[in-house]
Amino acid sequence: MALFTWAFPLATPFWALMILLPKWQWTARIMRSPWVPLLPLVCYFGLVLPHFAEWGRAMLRPDLGVLQSILATPWGAGLVWAHLIAFDLFIARWMYFEARSLEISPWIVSPILLLTIFLSPFGLVVFLAVRSVRIRSRA
């Protein structure tokens, strides 16, 4: 399934900019666009549109069994994967700019962003803890 395969590679350049080149002027300029998560969402829309009625019914009346059967299909697993990739990138973009505004060192933020790629809930919690410490230390 090509759209599944392309979801992460489409997001990779943005992750690389934030992690490897956080202070480069073009990184902030590129990441400033609210459309950054759009590329992985193209995969999401490509997967969901042919199955929109089925997905819509499952979302309107959530049922564990129905959701399990949809997620067991290639298109269902692929669309959830693309959703996760886009949402993780959206959260990482916020973390990147929040860290810049609070002057949190890229040496701290880059590993957190790396964690966010693989385990986004953990990355977000770690970032929120670092952010809280930074805000308190500035007060």
PyMOL commands that set and color helices and strands:
alter all, ss='L'
color gray80, all
select helices_A, chain A and resi 2-20+25-31+38-60+64-71+74-101+106-118+120-138
alter helices_A, ss='H'
color red, helices_A
deselect
rebuild
show_as cartoon
